[in-house]
Amino acid sequence: MKCLVVDDDSISRELICECINETEDLILSGVCKSAIEAANFLSNNEVDLIFLDVEMPKMSGLDLLKSLYNRPQVILVTAKEKYAVQAFEYEVTDYIVKPVNHSRFIKAVQKARGKNTPSKIESVNGGNIFIKVDSELINITTSEILWIEALGDYVNFITPEKKYVVLSTLKNIELKLPPNEFIRVHRSYLVRIDRIKKIAEDIILVENKMIPVSKSFKKELLDRLTTL
């Protein structure tokens, strides 16, 4: 898992970075001294897990959580227990009270590993997709899907309620979905046509997400839409 550490305390940052570097399946992708710096980093980089402090100047860790539409997993690391209830309202993976010790760090990471296990598409039947999550088959109707985003060897299925990480390519997913319902707008994005709210220049709006439209796909998109 690719990790980002966000903390304004240098000792805490160094300790968490040390724990990450000593854990075999974790990769330290970035270190930020403030939530503002982290917001800028996340606008250009994808991570799987954020170790996030709460109390930071100008912008708190909770403010950063509020600003992220599709947030990765988050482990809060803070000196005060009073944020625990508020933190879990944002469905954080775990909550560590400083000072961090290695055994507590590992316990939190194990929770993140469990949530990070990729799903697999088992079958597509009409308007339904069955995704295997652990030992269960989850039924998703295609009408629930807002967009699908490619991330390396994986794709993210984004619905209003949840994000599903699937081991596949976007091209393979595109071939399995109803072509009258979905359209490719970018090498990294498939969107559900009836979820498009607005098109402006080279951007479309799906829910509150701005998705880029490549020139190579724009003509087909416009041809597919009913316009007046």
N, CA and C of each residue as an Amber inpcrd file, in Angstrom:
protein
   684
   0.8300000  -1.1940000   0.0000000   0.0000000   0.0000000   0.0000000
   0.8690000   1.2500000   0.0000000   0.5220000   2.2080000  -0.8280000
   1.2280000   3.4870000  -0.8920000   0.7110000   4.3910000   0.2190000
   1.6280000   4.9330000   1.0120000   1.2540000   5.6750000   2.2190000
   1.6740000   7.1440000   2.1420000   0.8670000   7.9850000   2.7740000
   1.1740000   9.3990000   2.9400000   1.1150000   9.7160000   4.4270000
   2.1420000  10.4000000   4.9360000   2.1830000  10.8260000   6.3310000
   1.9340000  12.3340000   6.3760000   0.9510000  12.7410000   7.1930000
   0.6070000  14.1610000   7.3080000   0.6140000  14.5280000   8.7930000
   1.6030000  15.3070000   9.2120000   1.7300000  15.6590000  10.6210000
   2.6500000  16.8670000  10.7280000   2.2820000  17.8230000  11.5700000
   3.1320000  19.0110000  11.7210000   4.2130000  18.8240000  12.7770000
   4.1930000  17.6890000  13.4650000   5.1980000  17.4050000  14.4810000
   6.3050000  16.5360000  13.8910000   7.5270000  17.0260000  13.9140000
   8.6300000  16.3360000  13.2390000   8.9420000  14.9790000  13.8750000
   8.8570000  14.8880000  15.1960000   9.1580000  13.6200000  15.8670000
   8.1230000  12.5610000  15.4900000   6.8640000  12.9540000  15.4850000
   5.7960000  12.0220000  15.1090000   5.9430000  11.5770000  13.6610000
   6.2640000  12.5260000  12.7570000   6.4660000  12.1920000  11.3430000
   7.5640000  11.1530000  11.1820000   8.6860000  11.4100000  11.8500000
   9.8360000  10.5040000  11.7200000   9.5160000   9.1080000  12.2510000
   8.7680000   9.0460000  13.3500000   8.4180000   7.7670000  13.9430000
   7.5080000   6.9600000  13.0210000   6.5050000   7.6210000  12.4540000
   5.5850000   6.9190000  11.5560000   6.3040000   6.4910000  10.2790000
   7.1390000   7.3720000   9.7550000   7.9090000   7.0220000   8.5520000
   8.8080000   5.8180000   8.8110000   9.3980000   5.7780000   9.9800000
  10.2600000   4.6490000  10.3490000   9.4470000   3.3520000  10.3980000
   8.2470000   3.4220000  10.9840000   7.3750000   2.2420000  11.0450000
   6.9770000   1.7770000   9.6420000   6.6780000   2.7240000   8.7670000
   6.3020000   2.3830000   7.3890000   7.4670000   1.6990000   6.6760000
   8.6450000   2.2850000   6.7980000   9.8190000   1.7370000   6.1040000
  10.2180000   0.3580000   6.6210000   9.8270000   0.0390000   7.8520000
  10.1540000  -1.2700000   8.4260000   9.0660000  -2.3160000   8.1650000
   7.9790000  -1.9000000   7.4940000   6.8670000  -2.8110000   7.2080000
   6.9030000  -3.1760000   5.7300000   7.0160000  -4.4590000   5.4450000
   7.3640000  -4.9430000   4.1090000   6.4200000  -4.4820000   3.0130000
   5.1060000  -4.5140000   3.2380000   4.1740000  -4.2280000   2.1470000
   3.7020000  -2.7790000   2.1190000   4.3700000  -1.8930000   2.8320000
   4.0330000  -0.4760000   2.8190000   5.0970000   0.3150000   2.0730000
   4.6690000   1.2910000   1.2990000   5.5690000   2.1630000   0.5480000
   5.3130000   3.6010000   0.9840000   6.3370000   4.3080000   1.3830000
   6.2020000   5.7130000   1.7670000   6.2180000   6.5690000   0.5020000
   5.0420000   7.0700000   0.1170000   4.9190000   7.8550000  -1.1160000
   5.0990000   9.3410000  -0.8960000   4.8210000   9.8060000   0.3240000
   4.9480000  11.2320000   0.5710000   4.8870000  11.5580000   2.0490000
   5.4810000  12.7070000   2.4060000   5.4640000  13.2050000   3.7790000
   5.1010000  14.6850000   3.7150000   4.0470000  15.0810000   4.4370000
   3.5890000  16.4710000   4.4100000   3.5500000  17.0370000   5.8250000
   3.9260000  18.3090000   5.9610000   3.9730000  18.9620000   7.2660000
   2.6690000  19.6660000   7.6110000   1.7250000  19.7080000   6.6640000
   0.4460000  20.3700000   6.9160000  -0.6420000  19.7300000   6.0710000
  -1.8910000  19.9760000   6.4620000  -3.0200000  19.4590000   5.6930000
  -3.1150000  20.1390000   4.3370000  -2.7230000  21.4070000   4.2800000
  -2.7540000  22.1330000   2.9980000  -1.7520000  21.5140000   2.0240000
  -0.5650000  21.2230000   2.5240000   0.4470000  20.5640000   1.6890000
  -0.0530000  19.1970000   1.2300000  -0.7530000  18.4840000   2.1140000
  -1.2940000  17.1670000   1.7650000  -2.3800000  17.2680000   0.7030000
  -3.2310000  18.2790000   0.8020000  -4.2900000  18.4690000  -0.1970000
  -3.6920000  18.6920000  -1.5770000  -2.6270000  19.4780000  -1.6470000
  -1.9440000  19.7100000  -2.9170000  -1.2960000  18.4290000  -3.4360000
  -0.7000000  17.6640000  -2.5260000  -0.0730000  16.4010000  -2.9160000
  -1.1090000  15.4340000  -3.4810000  -2.2630000  15.3260000  -2.8170000
  -3.2890000  14.3580000  -3.2290000  -3.9860000  14.7610000  -4.5210000
  -3.9100000  16.0180000  -4.8860000  -4.5140000  16.4420000  -6.1560000
  -3.7320000  15.9220000  -7.3520000  -2.4910000  15.4890000  -7.1170000
  -1.6420000  15.0070000  -8.2110000  -1.1130000  13.5960000  -7.9970000
  -1.4270000  12.9960000  -6.8500000  -0.8840000  11.6790000  -6.5270000
  -1.9530000  10.7980000  -5.8920000  -1.8950000   9.5160000  -6.1920000
  -2.8050000   8.5320000  -5.6090000  -2.0910000   7.7770000  -4.4920000
  -2.7480000   7.6530000  -3.3560000  -2.2180000   6.8290000  -2.2710000
  -3.3210000   5.9070000  -1.7740000  -2.9250000   4.8670000  -1.0660000
  -3.8830000   3.9100000  -0.5230000  -4.2110000   4.1750000   0.9380000
  -3.2840000   4.8110000   1.6410000  -3.4370000   4.9580000   3.0870000
  -2.7740000   6.2490000   3.5480000  -3.5180000   7.0250000   4.3740000
  -2.9830000   8.2660000   4.9340000  -2.8780000   8.1170000   6.4510000
  -1.7060000   8.4290000   6.9990000  -1.5310000   8.5620000   8.4390000
  -1.6670000  10.0520000   8.7380000  -2.7650000  10.4180000   9.3920000
  -3.1730000  11.8250000   9.4320000  -3.3040000  12.3540000  10.8570000
  -2.5800000  13.4240000  11.1360000  -2.7300000  14.1430000  12.3970000
  -4.0120000  14.9780000  12.3220000  -4.5780000  15.3360000  13.4800000
  -5.8130000  16.1300000  13.4930000  -5.5170000  17.6070000  13.6740000
  -4.8260000  17.9640000  14.7460000  -4.6090000  19.3710000  15.0540000
  -3.3720000  19.9020000  14.3410000  -3.6440000  20.6860000  13.2970000
  -2.5770000  21.3300000  12.5280000  -3.0150000  22.7580000  12.2160000
  -2.0760000  23.6890000  12.0770000  -2.4440000  25.0880000  11.8210000
  -3.0800000  25.2890000  10.4500000  -3.9690000  26.2850000  10.3810000
  -4.6510000  26.7290000   9.1580000  -5.7030000  25.7400000   8.6690000
  -5.3710000  24.4550000   8.6010000  -6.3170000  23.4430000   8.1360000
  -6.0980000  22.1730000   8.9510000  -7.1450000  21.6930000   9.6090000
  -7.0090000  20.5050000  10.4410000  -7.0890000  19.2290000   9.6030000
  -6.7240000  18.1260000  10.2240000  -6.8430000  16.8460000   9.5310000
  -8.2790000  16.5150000   9.1900000  -9.2180000  16.8590000  10.0790000
 -10.6330000  16.6080000   9.8030000 -11.1310000  17.4770000   8.6520000
 -10.6180000  18.6950000   8.5560000 -10.9630000  19.5530000   7.4140000
 -10.4700000  18.9410000   6.1100000  -9.2810000  18.3410000   6.1700000
  -8.7640000  17.6620000   4.9760000  -9.6810000  16.5080000   4.5910000
 -10.1290000  15.7280000   5.5780000 -11.0480000  14.6210000   5.2950000
 -12.3160000  15.1290000   4.6130000 -12.8530000  16.2410000   5.0970000
 -14.0740000  16.8020000   4.5160000 -13.8730000  17.1890000   3.0560000
 -12.6680000  17.5980000   2.7140000 -12.3980000  18.1070000   1.3610000
 -12.1700000  17.0100000   0.3290000 -11.9420000  15.7740000   0.7840000
 -11.6150000  14.6800000  -0.1360000 -12.8840000  13.9470000  -0.5330000
 -13.2000000  13.9510000  -1.8330000 -14.4220000  13.2880000  -2.2990000
 -14.2540000  11.7770000  -2.2790000 -13.2160000  11.2920000  -2.9190000
 -12.9090000   9.8530000  -2.9010000 -11.6500000   9.6520000  -2.0750000
 -11.8310000   9.5880000  -0.7880000 -10.6600000   9.5290000   0.0820000
 -10.1160000   8.1120000   0.1880000  -8.8070000   7.9920000   0.2840000
  -8.2040000   6.6800000   0.5540000  -8.4750000   6.2900000   2.0050000
  -7.9570000   5.1550000   2.4080000  -8.0810000   4.7860000   3.8110000
  -7.2800000   5.7690000   4.6640000  -7.7960000   6.0210000   5.8660000
  -7.1540000   6.9850000   6.7590000  -6.9930000   6.3750000   8.1410000
  -5.7910000   6.4790000   8.6950000  -5.5350000   6.1580000  10.0930000
  -5.1920000   7.4750000  10.7800000  -6.0500000   7.9050000  11.6920000
  -5.7810000   9.1430000  12.4130000  -4.7410000   8.8970000  13.4980000
  -3.7990000   9.8170000  13.6010000  -2.7550000   9.7360000  14.6170000
  -2.7630000  11.0720000  15.3500000  -3.2430000  11.0810000  16.5930000
  -3.4030000  12.3420000  17.3010000  -3.1130000  12.1750000  18.7850000
  -2.8050000  13.2840000  19.4390000  -2.4630000  13.2570000  20.8600000
  -3.7010000  13.2430000  21.7480000  -4.8840000  13.5000000  21.1820000
  -6.0910000  13.6380000  21.9920000  -7.1640000  12.6270000  21.5750000
  -7.7400000  11.9660000  22.5690000  -8.7600000  10.9560000  22.3030000
 -10.1220000  11.5730000  21.9600000 -10.2990000  12.8650000  22.2200000
 -11.6200000  13.4820000  22.0690000 -12.1240000  13.4900000  20.6280000
 -11.2190000  13.2610000  19.6640000 -11.6390000  13.2870000  18.2620000
 -12.1350000  11.9260000  17.7700000 -12.1050000  10.9150000  18.6140000
 -12.4020000   9.5560000  18.1610000 -13.7910000   9.4390000  17.5530000
 -14.8060000   9.9260000  18.2550000 -16.1870000   9.8020000  17.7540000
 -16.3450000  10.5490000  16.4380000 -15.8380000  11.7650000  16.3890000
 -15.9340000  12.5630000  15.1700000 -15.1770000  11.9050000  14.0150000
 -14.0440000  11.2970000  14.3350000 -13.2330000  10.6560000  13.3000000
 -13.9810000   9.5080000  12.6490000 -14.6410000   8.6850000  13.4310000
 -15.2990000   7.5170000  12.8650000 -16.5660000   7.8730000  12.0980000
 -17.0350000   9.1130000  12.2520000 -18.1160000   9.5890000  11.3820000
 -17.6390000   9.6520000   9.9330000 -16.3180000   9.7930000   9.7650000
 -15.7230000   9.8310000   8.4250000 -15.2260000   8.4510000   7.9920000
 -15.5920000   7.4230000   8.7490000 -15.2640000   6.0340000   8.4280000
 -13.7640000   5.8160000   8.2760000 -13.0010000   6.3950000   9.1980000
 -11.5640000   6.1530000   9.1720000 -11.2970000   4.6940000   9.5220000
 -10.1840000   4.1900000   9.0520000  -9.8480000   2.7810000   9.2810000
  -9.4820000   2.5160000  10.7300000  -8.7410000   3.4330000  11.3470000
  -8.3590000   3.2540000  12.7470000  -7.9510000   4.6050000  13.3260000
  -7.7180000   4.6030000  14.6350000  -7.4380000   5.8240000  15.3840000
  -6.3440000   5.5080000  16.4010000  -5.1730000   6.1180000  16.2360000
  -4.0390000   5.8610000  17.1260000  -3.7660000   7.1020000  17.9680000
  -3.6440000   6.8980000  19.2740000  -3.3040000   8.0060000  20.1720000
  -1.7830000   8.0550000  20.3420000  -1.2150000   9.2440000  20.1650000
   0.2270000   9.4290000  20.3380000   0.6060000   9.2420000  21.7970000
   1.8330000   8.8280000  22.0950000   2.9010000   8.4710000  21.1560000
   2.6510000   7.0980000  20.5250000   3.0030000   6.9770000  19.2510000
   2.7630000   5.7550000  18.5000000   3.7890000   4.6900000  18.8940000
   3.3200000   3.5000000  19.2030000   4.2620000   2.3950000  19.3810000
   4.0730000   1.4100000  18.2310000   5.0870000   0.6150000  17.9710000
   5.1080000  -0.2080000  16.7680000   4.0190000  -1.2700000  16.7760000
   3.7030000  -1.8410000  17.9110000   2.6710000  -2.8830000  17.9510000
   1.2990000  -2.3010000  17.6220000   1.0210000  -1.0930000  18.1180000
  -0.2690000  -0.4470000  17.7920000  -0.3080000  -0.0520000  16.3310000
   0.8190000   0.3690000  15.7990000   0.9130000   0.7080000  14.3740000
   0.5700000  -0.5080000  13.5140000   1.1580000  -1.6670000  13.8350000
   0.9260000  -2.8840000  13.0700000  -0.5420000  -3.2930000  13.1250000
  -1.1600000  -3.1580000  14.2860000  -2.5740000  -3.5080000  14.4360000
  -3.4460000  -2.6550000  13.5170000  -3.1410000  -1.3600000  13.4400000
  -3.8940000  -0.4640000  12.5600000  -3.6690000  -0.8170000  11.0930000
  -2.4340000  -1.1380000  10.7480000  -2.1120000  -1.5000000   9.3680000
  -2.8210000  -2.7920000   8.9650000  -2.9460000  -3.7390000   9.8880000
  -3.6510000  -4.9830000   9.5780000  -5.1060000  -4.7260000   9.2290000
  -5.7330000  -3.7660000   9.9000000  -7.1020000  -3.3860000   9.5480000
  -7.1500000  -2.8310000   8.1260000  -6.1590000  -2.0080000   7.7980000
  -6.1060000  -1.4170000   6.4550000  -5.8740000  -2.4800000   5.3970000
  -5.0360000  -3.4610000   5.7130000  -4.8000000  -4.5430000   4.7510000
  -6.0930000  -5.2790000   4.4380000  -6.8870000  -5.5430000   5.4580000
  -8.1410000  -6.2510000   5.2610000  -9.0860000  -5.5090000   4.3480000
  -9.1110000  -4.1800000   4.4750000  -9.9960000  -3.3750000   3.6300000
  -9.4240000  -3.1770000   2.2350000  -8.1030000  -3.3540000   2.1010000
  -7.4560000  -3.0840000   0.8170000  -7.4060000  -4.2960000  -0.1010000
  -7.9360000  -5.4440000   0.3350000  -7.9280000  -6.6380000  -0.5120000
  -8.7830000  -6.4000000  -1.7470000  -8.2140000  -6.4980000  -2.9540000
  -8.9790000  -6.1900000  -4.1570000 -10.1510000  -7.1370000  -4.3600000
 -11.2320000  -6.5860000  -4.9180000 -12.3730000  -7.3940000  -5.3070000
 -12.1480000  -7.9390000  -6.7100000 -12.9920000  -8.8710000  -7.1100000
 -12.9410000  -9.4000000  -8.4660000 -14.3470000  -9.4400000  -9.0440000
 -14.4410000  -9.1290000 -10.3340000 -15.7270000  -9.2570000 -11.0000000
 -15.9470000 -10.7230000 -11.3290000 -17.0170000 -11.2920000 -10.8100000
 -17.3240000 -12.6980000 -11.0640000 -18.2160000 -12.8600000 -12.2760000
 -19.1870000 -11.9750000 -12.4380000 -20.0790000 -12.0900000 -13.5930000
 -20.8410000 -10.8000000 -13.8070000 -21.2610000 -10.6030000 -15.0500000
 -22.1200000  -9.4780000 -15.4110000 -23.3670000 -10.0640000 -16.0400000
 -24.5090000  -9.7410000 -15.4600000 -25.7610000 -10.3270000 -15.9350000
 -26.7980000  -9.2260000 -16.0840000 -27.0670000  -8.8220000 -17.3220000
 -28.0460000  -7.7670000 -17.5610000 -27.6100000  -6.4770000 -16.9030000
 -28.4330000  -5.9850000 -15.9760000 -28.1240000  -4.7400000 -15.2980000
 -27.4360000  -4.9280000 -13.9720000 -26.8210000  -6.0900000 -13.7660000
 -26.1710000  -6.3720000 -12.4870000 -24.7330000  -6.8480000 -12.6780000
 -23.8820000  -6.4620000 -11.7300000 -22.5070000  -6.9370000 -11.6850000
 -22.2970000  -7.6080000 -10.3350000 -21.7210000  -8.8010000 -10.3480000
 -21.4010000  -9.4880000  -9.1040000 -19.9000000  -9.3680000  -8.8700000
 -19.5390000  -8.7360000  -7.7540000 -18.1500000  -8.5180000  -7.3990000
 -17.8210000  -9.3550000  -6.1720000 -16.7400000 -10.1280000  -6.2660000
 -16.3530000 -10.9590000  -5.1340000 -15.4920000 -10.1630000  -4.1750000
 -15.9780000  -9.9990000  -2.9580000 -15.2680000  -9.3050000  -1.9010000
 -15.0360000 -10.3110000  -0.7850000 -13.7560000 -10.6690000  -0.5570000
 -13.4120000 -11.7460000   0.3720000 -14.1310000 -13.0190000  -0.0720000
 -15.0300000 -13.5680000   0.7260000 -15.7140000 -14.8140000   0.3540000
 -17.1610000 -14.5750000  -0.0580000 -17.5450000 -13.3110000  -0.2210000
 -18.9340000 -12.9950000  -0.5340000 -19.0520000 -12.4040000  -1.9330000
 -20.2060000 -12.6450000  -2.5620000 -20.5230000 -12.0220000  -3.8430000
 -21.4520000 -10.8400000  -3.5970000 -21.0150000  -9.6550000  -3.9940000
 -21.7980000  -8.4400000  -3.8010000 -22.4690000  -8.0760000  -5.1280000
 -23.7800000  -7.8890000  -5.0840000 -24.5470000  -7.5620000  -6.2810000
 -24.6580000  -6.0460000  -6.4220000 -24.1330000  -5.5120000  -7.5200000
 -24.2290000  -4.0800000  -7.8070000 -25.0170000  -3.8990000  -9.0940000
 -26.0480000  -3.1040000  -9.0600000 -26.7550000  -2.7900000 -10.2990000
 -25.9700000  -1.7280000 -11.0530000 -25.9450000  -1.8490000 -12.3590000
 -25.1460000  -0.9020000 -13.1500000 -25.6700000   0.5180000 -13.0140000
 -26.9340000   0.6820000 -12.6750000 -27.4880000   2.0270000 -12.5170000
 -26.9140000   2.7370000 -11.2890000 -26.3350000   1.9730000 -10.3540000
 -25.7110000   2.5710000  -9.1690000 -24.3730000   3.2230000  -9.4930000
 -23.7140000   2.7550000 -10.5260000 -22.3400000   3.1770000 -10.8080000
 -22.3290000   4.6040000 -11.3460000 -21.5120000   5.4490000 -10.7370000
 -21.3570000   6.8230000 -11.2140000 -20.2730000   6.9070000 -12.2790000
 -19.1020000   6.3950000 -11.9400000 -18.0110000   6.3240000 -12.9020000
 -17.0530000   5.2190000 -12.4890000 -16.1460000   4.8760000 -13.3950000
 -15.1400000   3.8530000 -13.1450000 -13.7980000   4.4500000 -13.5240000
 -12.8440000   4.3070000 -12.6270000 -11.5500000   4.9750000 -12.7860000
 -10.4180000   3.9570000 -12.7660000  -9.5150000   4.0490000 -13.7340000
  -8.3690000   3.1490000 -13.7910000  -7.2590000   3.6420000 -12.8790000
  -6.6640000   2.6960000 -12.1420000  -5.5270000   3.0040000 -11.2770000
  -4.5130000   1.8790000 -11.4050000  -3.6520000   1.9800000 -12.3890000
  -2.6520000   0.9400000 -12.6070000  -3.3060000  -0.3690000 -13.0040000
  -3.0600000  -1.4200000 -12.2150000  -3.6320000  -2.7340000 -12.4980000
  -5.0310000  -2.9010000 -11.9320000  -5.5690000  -1.8520000 -11.3390000
  -6.8790000  -1.9240000 -10.7020000  -7.8260000  -0.8840000 -11.2980000
  -9.1100000  -1.0530000 -11.0170000 -10.0860000  -0.0190000 -11.3400000
 -10.9510000   0.2210000 -10.1050000 -11.3900000   1.4520000  -9.9550000
 -12.3070000   1.8140000  -8.8760000 -13.7120000   1.9590000  -9.4440000
 -14.6640000   1.2100000  -8.8970000 -16.0750000   1.4070000  -9.1880000
 -16.6120000   2.3940000  -8.1550000 -17.0800000   3.5490000  -8.5960000
 -17.5690000   4.5580000  -7.6760000 -19.0940000   4.5750000  -7.7010000
 -19.7040000   4.3420000  -6.5550000 -21.1550000   4.4460000  -6.3990000
 -21.4280000   5.5380000  -5.3700000 -22.6740000   5.9820000  -5.2160000
 -22.9540000   7.0330000  -4.2190000 -22.6160000   6.6140000  -2.7930000
 -22.6400000   5.3130000  -2.5190000 -22.4400000   4.8370000  -1.1600000
 -21.0430000   4.2880000  -0.8860000 -20.3730000   3.7740000  -1.9350000
 -19.1460000   3.0340000  -1.6580000 -18.2370000   3.0050000  -2.8840000
 -16.9520000   2.7190000  -2.6250000 -15.9730000   2.5120000  -3.6960000
 -15.5230000   1.0610000  -3.6580000 -15.5170000   0.4020000  -4.8260000
 -15.0720000  -0.9870000  -4.9250000 -13.7860000  -1.0250000  -5.7520000
 -12.7390000  -1.6120000  -5.1990000 -11.4610000  -1.7410000  -5.9020000
 -11.4120000  -3.1240000  -6.5430000 -11.2320000  -3.1610000  -7.8590000
 -11.2960000  -4.4100000  -8.6150000 -10.0060000  -4.6120000  -9.3950000
  -9.4750000  -5.8210000  -9.3470000  -8.2820000  -6.1680000 -10.1180000
  -8.6970000  -6.4380000 -11.5620000  -8.4650000  -5.4730000 -12.4320000
  -8.8720000  -5.5910000 -13.8400000  -8.3150000  -4.3880000 -14.5980000
  -8.5300000  -4.3910000 -15.9080000  -8.2020000  -3.2280000 -16.7260000
  -9.4900000  -2.5140000 -17.1070000  -9.3810000  -1.2350000 -17.3980000
 -10.5560000  -0.4690000 -17.7930000 -11.1310000  -0.9810000 -19.1140000
 -10.2500000  -1.4030000 -19.9970000 -10.7030000  -1.9310000 -21.2850000
 -11.5390000  -3.1920000 -21.0960000 -11.1080000  -4.0700000 -20.2190000
 -11.8530000  -5.2950000 -19.9490000 -13.2210000  -4.9860000 -19.3390000
 -13.2710000  -4.0110000 -18.4270000 -14.5370000  -3.6100000 -17.8150000
 -15.4630000  -3.0190000 -18.8600000 -14.9170000  -2.1900000 -19.7390000
 -15.7180000  -1.5380000 -20.7680000 -16.4170000  -2.5640000 -21.6560000
 -15.7330000  -3.6530000 -21.9680000 -16.3110000  -4.6880000 -22.8260000
 -17.4600000  -5.4260000 -22.1490000 -17.4720000  -5.4350000 -20.8130000
 -18.4890000  -6.1820000 -20.0760000 -19.7250000  -5.3560000 -19.7290000
 -19.5970000  -4.0330000 -19.7560000 -20.7100000  -3.1760000 -19.3630000
 -21.6350000  -2.8680000 -20.5370000 -22.9170000  -2.5830000 -20.2690000
 -23.8570000  -2.2400000 -21.3520000 -23.3850000  -0.9960000 -22.1010000
 -23.1100000  -1.0890000 -23.4030000 -22.5480000   0.0530000 -24.1360000
 -23.5120000   1.2300000 -24.2570000 -24.8090000   0.9740000 -24.1200000
 -25.7760000   2.0730000 -24.1980000 -25.8530000   2.8740000 -22.8900000
 -25.2090000   2.3740000 -21.8270000 -25.2700000   3.0480000 -20.5330000
 -23.9660000   3.7450000 -20.1650000 -22.8460000   3.2650000 -20.6930000
 -21.5420000   3.7920000 -20.2940000 -20.7400000   4.2350000 -21.5050000
 -19.8650000   5.2040000 -21.2640000 -19.0200000   5.6920000 -22.3510000
 -17.6310000   6.0240000 -21.8060000 -16.6340000   5.7450000 -22.6160000
 -15.2440000   6.0880000 -22.2760000 -15.0220000   7.5500000 -22.6320000
 -14.5520000   8.3400000 -21.6690000 -14.3090000   9.7580000 -21.9270000
 -12.8320000  10.1200000 -21.8020000 -12.0450000   9.1670000 -21.3140000
 -10.6260000   9.4060000 -21.0600000  -9.9710000   8.0430000 -20.9330000
  -8.6730000   7.9710000 -21.1300000  -8.0050000   6.6770000 -21.0030000
  -8.1480000   6.1040000 -19.5950000  -8.4690000   6.9610000 -18.6180000
  -8.5900000   6.5000000 -17.2350000 -10.0150000   6.5230000 -16.6920000
 -11.0020000   6.8880000 -17.5280000 -12.3570000   7.0410000 -17.0040000
 -13.4350000   6.4860000 -17.9390000 -14.3550000   5.7370000 -17.3360000
 -15.6330000   5.3700000 -17.9370000 -16.7170000   6.0170000 -17.0880000
 -17.7170000   6.6080000 -17.7070000 -18.7760000   7.2310000 -16.9230000
 -20.1350000   6.7060000 -17.3720000 -21.0730000   6.7330000 -16.4490000
 -22.4450000   6.3900000 -16.7880000 -23.0860000   7.6260000 -17.4110000
 -23.6240000   7.4720000 -18.6160000 -24.0880000   8.6170000 -19.3980000
 -25.1640000   9.4130000 -18.6690000 -26.1320000   8.7300000 -18.0710000
 -27.2330000   9.4640000 -17.4380000 -26.8430000  10.0970000 -16.0990000
 -25.5790000   9.9290000 -15.6870000 -25.1030000  10.5830000 -14.4690000
 -24.3380000  11.8700000 -14.7740000 -24.1420000  12.1800000 -16.0500000
 -23.4260000  13.3970000 -16.4330000 -24.3280000  14.6000000 -16.1720000
 -23.8500000  15.5390000 -15.3630000 -24.6300000  16.7340000 -15.0470000
 -24.3110000  17.8980000 -15.9790000 -23.0530000  17.9890000 -16.3890000
 -22.6330000  19.1700000 -17.1340000 -21.3910000  18.8440000 -17.9550000
 -21.2930000  19.4780000 -19.1310000 -20.0890000  19.3820000 -19.9530000
 -19.5890000  20.7920000 -20.2110000 -18.3250000  21.0460000 -19.9070000
 -17.7440000  22.3620000 -20.1390000 -16.3100000  22.1920000 -20.6300000
 -16.0630000  22.6320000 -21.8540000 -14.7410000  22.4900000 -22.4530000
 -14.3010000  21.0240000 -22.4130000 -13.2330000  20.7280000 -21.7020000
 -12.7080000  19.3600000 -21.6460000 -12.9480000  18.7030000 -20.2920000
 -14.0370000  19.1220000 -19.6400000 -14.3850000  18.5880000 -18.3260000
 -15.8700000  18.2320000 -18.3090000 -16.1930000  17.0910000 -17.6850000
 -17.5970000  16.7920000 -17.4120000 -17.7670000  16.7020000 -15.8970000
 -18.9980000  16.9720000 -15.4620000 -19.3190000  16.9060000 -14.0410000
 -20.2400000  15.7190000 -13.7970000 -19.7780000  14.7870000 -12.9590000
 -20.5840000  13.6470000 -12.5400000 -20.6950000  13.7340000 -11.0230000
 -21.9120000  13.9270000 -10.5120000 -22.1090000  14.2530000  -9.1050000
 -21.2810000  15.5090000  -8.8190000 -20.3380000  15.4400000  -7.8910000
 -19.4770000  16.5950000  -7.6110000 -18.0490000  16.3800000  -8.0980000
 -17.8810000  15.3970000  -8.9470000 -16.5450000  15.0410000  -9.4390000
 -16.3300000  15.6200000 -10.8350000 -15.2350000  16.3670000 -11.0050000
 -14.8660000  16.8640000 -12.3240000 -13.9570000  15.8420000 -12.9940000
 -14.3830000  15.3500000 -14.1510000 -13.6670000  14.2900000 -14.8460000
 -13.1740000  14.8200000 -16.1870000 -11.8950000  14.6090000 -16.5110000
 -11.3720000  15.1150000 -17.7770000 -11.9160000  14.3390000 -18.9760000
 -12.0540000  15.0390000 -20.0980000 -12.4800000  14.4180000 -21.3550000
 -11.3540000  14.5940000 -22.3680000 -10.8470000  13.4980000 -22.8870000
  -9.7840000  13.5630000 -23.8930000 -10.3630000  13.9600000 -25.2520000
  -9.5540000  14.6260000 -26.0430000 -10.0020000  15.0340000 -27.3790000
 -10.4050000  13.8280000 -28.2230000  -9.6960000  12.7280000 -28.0560000
  -9.9730000  11.5310000 -28.8520000 -11.3310000  10.9030000 -28.5290000
 -11.8740000  11.2110000 -27.3450000 -13.1660000  10.6360000 -26.9450000
 -14.3110000  11.6490000 -26.9900000 -13.9910000  12.9420000 -27.1630000
 -15.0130000  13.9670000 -27.0170000 -16.0670000  13.9040000 -28.1200000
 -15.6490000  13.6520000 -29.3590000 -16.6110000  13.6040000 -30.4600000
 -17.6400000  12.5000000 -30.2380000 -17.1760000  11.3180000 -29.8360000
 -18.1090000  10.2190000 -29.5950000 -19.0600000  10.5630000 -28.4540000
 -18.5520000  11.2300000 -27.4270000 -19.4000000  11.6360000 -26.3110000
 -20.5040000  12.5590000 -26.7870000 -20.1450000  13.5690000 -27.5490000
 -21.1420000  14.5220000 -28.0310000 -22.1330000  13.8680000 -28.9830000
 -21.6570000  12.9240000 -29.7920000 -22.5440000  12.2080000 -30.7120000
 -23.5640000  11.3500000 -29.9540000 -23.1600000  10.8470000 -28.7980000
 -24.0280000   9.9600000 -28.0220000 -25.0930000  10.7090000 -27.2390000
 -24.8530000  11.9950000 -26.9780000 -25.7720000  12.7710000 -26.1620000
 -26.8940000  13.3400000 -27.0050000 -28.0610000  13.4520000 -26.4010000
 -29.1990000  14.1010000 -27.0520000 -29.1640000  15.5740000 -26.6670000
 -28.9380000  16.4260000 -27.6550000 -28.8370000  17.8690000 -27.3830000
 -29.8690000  18.6370000 -28.1880000 -30.2030000  19.8290000 -27.7190000
 -31.1570000  20.7030000 -28.4070000 -30.4200000  21.8880000 -28.9990000
